[in-house]
Amino acid sequence: MKIVTDPKKMTLLVREARRQGKRIGFVPTLGALHDGHATLMAKARKENDIVVVSTFVNPLQFRKAAYERYPRDPEGDRALCEKAGVDYLFAPSAEKMYPERFDTVVEVKELTGRLEGAAIRWHYRGVTTVVAKLFAIVEPDKAYFGKKDPHQLAILKRMTEDLNIAVQIVPVATKRDRDGMALSSRNRLLTPESRKAALALPKAVAEIERRIKAGETDRGKLTEALTAMLSSAPGVTIDFAAIVDAETLREEDRSGPTLIYAAVFVDGLRLTDNRVV
């Protein structure tokens, strides 16, 4: 495995691979890698000739305190990527990604404003900007993302369609711990007590899934139940809860599967979970 820190060099390497007729699979991450990321890498390894993983904590999608607190484990990241058979680990600095005169943003306006996006539009703007930049650097055939953040996934799909970016977005199912918690780099910042409190999130989402499968169709009623369960959980502060069409992210649309999606704060950490029924 080769570690690359310079964006221009990364582009040269993948272009040489493409000249040799090789297909490029890309797994963009924030680092602090875990088994969920390993699942993405395994799928990319199976479907491509060259696998690139990026580990870049993107300052555009964080408030300053959260950016500084975000877990970083470069040695662990390197070991996990080597074990997964990654060809290139792309680990640029913020200065390399955002030079002094950097002055461009990418925003998916209407879709970003749905669900909780209106309140954190800056966050998703940071995500789309960095992913568009990473796609321009790595030029992948396929890019692999977990289904843990369905809003982000929908926005990135729309961005690639609107900008005619020649990459296939490949969603991969969320991987969970034995206790039901969706794997997340943030989980390592939870104390044993706060993790116990955080289990209210996957339990509530799973209960709503059970009710839908049992025949409940009133999304308004289901959203109220989800909100009530999370609001009453000790140590949990609810951020938002929504039950919407999985494709359009609208409560009133019924054309596709139903998405159960919620976010909470536990010990100052924002955690999300979702299920598609």
N, C-alpha and C positions, 0 to 999 in steps of 0.2 A: 504494500500500500504506500502511495506517495502522498505526503502532506503538502498542500499548496496554499499559499497565503496571498498571492498576487492575482487579482482578477484577470489581467491581460494574459498571464501565463496559463491560467485555468482555461481560458477560451482557446488558446493555441493548442493545448493538449487535447481537448475534446474535438477540435476541428481536424487534428491529425488522425484521431481515432475514426472519425466519420469518413475521412478520405480512404481509410482502409475498409470501409463498408460496415463498420461496427455501429450498433444501436446503443444509445446513451440513456440510462435510467438515472433519475435524480431524486434524492430524498432531502428536502430542505428542512432543517431543524434549528432549534435554539440552543442545541447542546444539552448538557446534563442528560445524556442518553440513557434509556431504560429498555426493558423488554418489548415495549410497544414499538419503539423505534426499530428494534431488531426485526420485528415482524415486517415492517415496511422494507427494510433492507433485504430480507430474505425473498420477498416478492419481486423486488427490483432485480436481485441477482438471478432469479429464475427466468425473468423475461427479457433480459438485456445482456449485451456483450460487455459493456462498461458501466460500472455503478459509481456515481458521485454522491457523496453526502456532504452537506454544508452544516457547520456548527457556528452560527453567527447570532449573537444576542443583539437583536435589532433595536437601537435606542429610539427609533421613531414610533415604536408601538408600545412604549412604556412611559409612565411617569418616572421622574428621576429616582425616587426612593425605591420603586419596584424594580427598576433597571439595575440598581446597585445591589438589591437583595436577591435578584434572580440567581439560582444556583449555577455554579460553573465547575466543571470537572474535566479539564482537557485530557488528563492522563486516562481517566476512565472512558472518555469518548473514544480516544485512540484505540484502546484495547478492545472495546466493543466493535468498532468498525473493522479492525483487523480480523477478529473472530468471524464476522459476518462476510468476509471476503470482499470488502469494499476496495475499489481500485484507487480512488482519489478522495481524500478528506480535504475539503475546501474550508479553510479557517481564516478568513480575512479579518483585519482590524476594522474598527469603525472609520478610521481615517482613510483606509483604502476604499471602503464602500461609499463613503460620503466625503469626498475631498472638499476643500475650503469653499469652492464656488458652486457646490452642488445646489440646485435650485428647482428641482422637478419633483412633482408628486403625481401619483396615479390614484384615482378614486372612482369607484363604482357607485354612483350617486344614489339612485333610487333604492337598490337592493340593500345597500349599507344601512339605510335609515330604518329598515324593518327590525322587528324584535327590539333588542336593547341598543341597536346600532346608533340611533339618533343621539343617545347620550354619550357614546364613546366613538363617534365618527372618526376622530383623530386616530384612534387605535387601529381601526380597519384601514384607514388611509395609509398608515405606516406599514401594515401588512401587505397591502397591494403594491405599494411602492417598492418594498424590498423584494417581494417575490417576482415582480416584473423585471427588476434589475438582475436577480439571480437567474431567471430564465434567459435573459440576454447574454449573461456571462457563460452559462453552462450549455445552453442550446440543446436541452434534452428532447428525446423522442417521447418519453413518459416521465411524469412526476408523481410521486406517491405521497398521499396525505391521509392521516387518520380521520375517522368519522367523528372524533370526539368533539370537534367544533363544527357543527353543520352549517352555521351561519357563515363562518369563514370559508368553508368549502364551497358553498353556493356562490359567494362573492368571487372567489378565484376562478370558478368555472365561467362565470359571466365575463370576467376580465379577459380571459384567454379567447373567448368567443368574440367579444367586442373589438379586441385589438388584433385579431387574426394571428395570435401567437401559435405557432405550429407545435404544440405540445399536447399530449393526451393526459388529462388529469385522472389519476387512478385512486379512487377512495378505497381505504382498507379498514376493516372492522375494528372497533375499539377493543383493546386488550385490557382485561381486568385482573386485579389481584383476587385471591381466594375469598376475601371478605366482600367482594363486589365493587370495590373502589376502582374507577377507571384509572389506568396508569397515567401519571403526569409527573413531569419534572418537579413541579411545585410540591408534590406529596412528600418529598424528602425534607421539606421545611416544617412539616407538621410534627408536633410533639405527640406522644402516645395518647394524651388526653384529647388533643384537638383532632387527631385522626378518628378517635372513637366518635366524637361529635359529628365529624364530616360524613360518617356513614349514613347519616339521616338523608343525605342527598341521593345516593343510589337506591336506597330503600324506598324513598318516596316516588322516584321515577319508575321503579319496578312495579310499585303498587298501582300507579296510573296505567301502566302497560297492561297489568292484569285486568283492570276494570274495562279497558277498551276491548280486550280480547273476549271479555265476558258479555259484551254487547252494548256498553255505554257509548253513545254517539254525541252527546251534548258537550261540545268542546268548552263552552263557557263554564259549565258545571264542573268538568274535569279540571280546568285551570284553577277554579276556586278551591277544589279539594287539594290540588298540588301545592298551592300557595299556603293553605291552612296547615298542611303537614310540615312544610319547611319553616313557616313562621313560628310554630310552636316547639320546634326542636331546640333543646338546650345548646347554647354555644354557637348557634347558627344565626346569621343575619341574611335574610333573603335579599338578593339583588333583583332578580326577575324570574318569572315562570311563564311559559307559553306552551300552548298546544295548537299546532298549526299544520297546514299542508307542507309536506316535506320538500316539495319542489319550489313553491312560490313563497313560502314562509308567511302566508296569510291565513288567518283563522277561518275566513269565510269560504276559501277555496276547498273543493272536495275532489279534485281531479287525481290526486296522487295519494300515497301513503301518509299516515299521520305522524308528525314529529312531536315528541315530548322533550322539552328542552328547558333547563333551569340552571341558574347560577346563584351561588351563595358565597358569603364571606365567613371564613372560620379562622380565628386567630390572625385576622388581617389579610389572609390569603384568599384570592378569588378562585373558586373551584366551579367547574361546570360538569354537567352530565346530560346525556340524552339517550333516547331510544326511538327507533322508527318502527311503527306498527303497520 
